[in-house]
Amino acid sequence: MKKILYFVTFLFTLNTAIANDVIVENPIVRLMPLNVKTTAGYFELSNKSDVEETLIGAKSNSFKNIEIHESKKDGDVMQMLKRNSVSIKSKSNIKFMPMGLHLMLMNPIKQIEENQEISITLIFESGKNLDINFLVKKMDEMKMPKMDMENDSQCSDMDMGEMKMGNMMTNMSRPDFVFPVGVKGGKNMMAKRIMFSYKFGTMDMDCCKDSTSSVNNDFIKSLGFSMAPTDMTMDMHMFHAMYAYNKNISLMAMLPYIEKEMDMVKLSGMNSGRTHRSSSRGIGDLSIAGLYKLSGKSNLKLSLSIPTGEFDEKDENMMGMMKILPYPMQLGSGTYDVTLCYSFQEIFSDWSYGFQLNATKRFDYNSEDWRYGDRREVSAWAAKPLFKTFSFSIGLDIEHQDNINGKSSKRNNMTPTWNEYFHSHLRVSSNIGLNYKIPNSKSRIGLQCGVPIYEDVDGSQMVPDFKCNLGFSSMMKN
């Protein structure tokens, strides 16, 4: 019995020696937003003993899993590596800090709060454990020792890099990390990732406006037209693929399938008052693009539209004869067009905002001797996460479209939709949207709908009264 007591006393003395010889200072856990399931633990570990100690892990009742990680910078690429152990030499210390060694705390049992104390057990190779109380603090309140932050400029720069990377990883899990689905530009992904997406867009248009005022069929008839459009719908199925060549450059492709319908009414002559519906459907113009990351908040996209869509679609007229459809009913442009796009997004702890600028330039004329006018667009939005997986957004779109250049050799003068000078417009639309991040996946669903709040058009032309976009995207490794 005495031998057992001596042995227990020896073990207790050894454990106390470890606790006294291994000292932990400034133990801090970084406070993360509500929807983030991963955070980091920082501290300074000093070994006062005469032997080397090796930290092999950590555990806590507050997290399902804890790993030792180390962030390293390889050129301009940041890497986060898992470490199985960390050795602390005799009479030395080691710091667990941003842009270096840190504890990766994953899947909290319940939401952690600022100034909360969290017990974490450090596990050593010798079999001894050290229980430490970590204090939860915001990142901007975490202060590292002066010798590391002031005397070593490289360390200071790397620390900022780690903060930025940590913020990026945090932001990527938010539902408002991606743009609202109605915004045309994309965002850079992690290198060697592939993303596929599908977007369905629908728009309903009514007739008609001239300048800022609504006009009726009698007004259109007074301009010399014998037919007037009454309603038009356009549905577009857009299939996207995106590949991140590296962290700065991504390649994109988009191919649409378009369905259009237009109702017309006869204003005079034979069949006056009769309505007729024409339709067109098929593949639109292929778009290929390159996306370049300017900074963590902005990117630049250059895209080329390749004329794969038909621009001489035909359908039966009221007399049952096949006739070429007017400009708005065509599926493609017949020209090579270039679009330059700049996107910016700022993400805060509980909301985000962004804007995008688009300019499309059309070159040359198609084989029917016409081309669509140039186009300029501005989109702006603000978004707020409502839950871990849902965010709500409001937005504003401004678009300016030029008139059609040239004249189709197969046009007629019966309807204003064939008039080349009745296509220019300035339009402002308001939008609301929802983004949903599917839990435990890299897939998202977005919905955005809007209505025009101001329009100024040249000539009598159709104007949209409603538009909506629904999209799904999923990212995967190469």
PyMOL commands that set and color helices and strands:
alter all, ss='L'
color gray80, all
select helices_A, chain A and resi 2-21+139-141+146-149+153-172+217-222+327-329+416-418
alter helices_A, ss='H'
color red, helices_A
select strands_A, chain A and resi 22-30+38-47+53-59+63-74+77-83+86-88+92-96+101-108+117-124+129-137+193-211+213-214+227-244+249-266+275-283+286-293+298-306+314-316+322-324+337-347+352-362+370-371+375-385+390-401+405-406+425-437+443-477
alter strands_A, ss='S'
color yellow, strands_A
deselect
rebuild
show_as cartoon
